[in-house]
Amino acid sequence: MPPKSKKRRDGCPLCGKPPSVDHAPFCGQGCRDRDLLNWLGDGYRVPGPPADEGAVDFASDGLDSER
């Protein structure tokens, strides 16, 4: 039998507490902010091979060039 998770299926996706109406699906502003920081800090990245850096050409001004 797999170990029980602390998160509940119908609760906050981070801590499992009941969701708040104002912050759904999270329980509060703290878990909502923590989730945003995970997205911004690549906490939800999927491992894989490095991207092909030569696939996109950038102009000297930093904008994508039109091919």
Secondary structure, DSSP 4 states (H G I P E B T S, - for coil): -PPPPSS-TTS-TTT-PPPPTTTTTSSSHHHHHHHHHHHHTTTT----PPP-GGGS-B-TTSSBPP-
